[in-house]
């Protein structure tokens, strides 16, 4: 197990932030770690996220929980319910971080919650500063806050070069979700 855990951020406008974090989760699971993925802004949208389905079927050391409404959240459609779900997810995350149960916790799309004001950056920074020393935490999502970037130990920016979405290909099951 880890002696020291770090804070990682996967951000940017390119595809692959959640995917990269799930790859890290798979690697950690291969070493017997207990992993938690908390998905913000990803509620029951009638879409079965592959990571959610596989966590219950194939990966006993992987817990995936979702906090979000029945749609994708954008600045033009954000509502009070989104704030409530983000707060509920953040409260869950705070307890999980202090529980000592996990070696890796992924806060998927939490950067979006901070960017849209659903979670205060100072509150997230406090949680990260007070995490157990051996816990690895990953933050994903576009527009990572500069203060979070400054305190993280590893930051990767996904940059779009070319995407099949630009030629009309929609999100595909098993690839994007």
N, C-alpha and C positions, 0 to 999 in steps of 0.2 A: 504494500500500500504506500501511498504518498507520505513523505515526511512534510512536504510543503506544497500546498495547492496555490494556484495562481488564478488571475482573472483574465479571461480571454474575451475579445469582441470580434464578431464577424459582422461587418456592415457594408454599405455601398448600394449602388443601384443595380448591380448585376445579380444574376441568378446564382444560388448556391450557398446562401448563408445558413439556412436551416439544414440543408443537405450536408454541409461541412460539419456542423455540430452533431448531426446524427452519425456521421462517419466516426467522429471522435467517440461518441457513445458506444458504437459497436466495438471499437478497439478496446475501450475500458471494460466492457462486458466480457470480452475475451480473456481478460485478466482477473475475472471474478469480482469486479467492482459492482456496487449497487448504484444505479443511475436513475435520476429523476429528470424528466423533461416536462416543464411547465409551459404550455402554449398559451400565450396571450393573444387576444383578438382572433382566436380560432375556435369559435363555438360550433355547435352542431349546425352545419350549413348544408346538410343533406349530402355532404361530401365525406366519404370515408377516407381519412388520411391514413396512408399505408403504415406509418409509424405507430399510429394508435392501434390499428388492427394487429400488427405483428407483436406489439408489446404484450398483449394479452394471450397470444397464441404460442409464441415461440421463445420469448425472452423473459424468464421469470425474475431476473434481477433488474428489469427495466420497468419503471412506472412512467406513464404519460398521462397528464391531466390537462384539460382544456378549460380556459376561461374566456368567454367571448359570446357574442350574440350570433344570430343566424345569417350573418353577412360579413363581407370584408369591410373593415373600417377605413374610411378616408376622411380627410378634413371637411369635405362637403356633406357627409352623412353621419358624423359623430353625434351621439345623443347621450342623455343621462345614463341609460342602460350600459353603455360602453364604459363609462366611468365606474359604475358599480361593479361590473365584471372585472375590470382591471384592479380595482381595490381588493376585491375578493381573491383574485389570483395573487396579488402582492402579499396579502396576509398569509395565504397558504405558503408562499415562497419563504417568507420570514420564518415561519415555524419549521419548515423543512430544512432550511439552512442551519438552524440551531439544533436540530434533532440529533445530529450525529449518526443518522441512519445511512446517509449517502456519501459517496466519495466524489461524485460528479453531479452537478446540478446545472441544467441548461434552461435559461430563461429566454425562451424563443419568442421573438418579436417584442421584447420588453423595450427596446430602443424606440419603437414606434409609440408605445405608451408614454414614454418620457417626452418625446418630441411633441405629442399632441396634448400634453398637460394632464394626462390621466394618472400618472405617477410622478411625484416631485423628484427631481434629480437629487436634491439633498437627502431625501429619505432613502433613496436607493444607494447613494454613496455611503450613508451611515451603516446600512445593512452589509454592504461589501467590506467596509473597514472593520466590522466586528464579526466577520465570518470565522468559523473555526480555521485554524492555520492550515490544516491538512486538506481542506475542501477546495476542489477545483470548481470554478463557476464560469459559465459561458453566457454571454449576452449576445443575442442576435437581433437583426432588424436594421432597416435603413436609418440614416440620419442619427447615428450615435452622437450623444451629447459630448462636446469637447471636454467637459470635466470628467466624464467617464473614460474617454480615450486617454486622458492624462494619467489617470490612476491605474489603468489596465496594464498588465504585463505583456500581453500579446494583442495586437490589433491587425486584422486583415480586412482590406477593403476589396469587395467584389466589384469589378468594373465591367460594364457591358461592352462587348466588342461587336457581337452579332448574336441575334436571337431569332428563332423561328416564329416567335410571336409577331415580329415585324412583317411577316408574310401571311399572317392570318391564322397561324396554328394556335389553337387554344390550349389551356392547361390539360395535360394528359395524365390519366390515372396511372400510378406506378412510376411516374417521372417527376411531375410537379407536386403531386399529393398522393 
